[in-house]
Amino acid sequence: MEVKEKVLHAMQQNSQPMRPGEIAEAAGIDKKDVEKVIKVLKDQDLIYSPKRCFYQVK
């Protein structure tokens, strides 16, 4: 499973908006990698930020 898939999977398992650190912990990957993937996922319109520094799957 690639990093992007791990991030999406971790976010889908949690119904609440998550911070990058929480996503990294849930997915078992580095926070810096999560932050890079978050930018890509936002550009692809797969996730959104309901409040500052929190992210959720659409």
TAUR-V283700 format. One line per field, one symbol per residue. psi: psi as a letter, one per 30 degrees, with the letter a starting at -180 (. if undefined). burial: I if it has 24 or more other C-alpha atoms within 12 Angstrom, else O. A space follows every 10 residues. Layout:
psi: ???
burial: ???
This chain:
psi: kleeeeeeee effkflklle eeeeeefhlk eeeeeeeeee eeefhflljf lkgkkkk.
burial: OOIIOIIIOI IOOOOOIIII IIIIOOIOIO OOOIIOIIOO IOOOOOIIOO OOOOIIIO
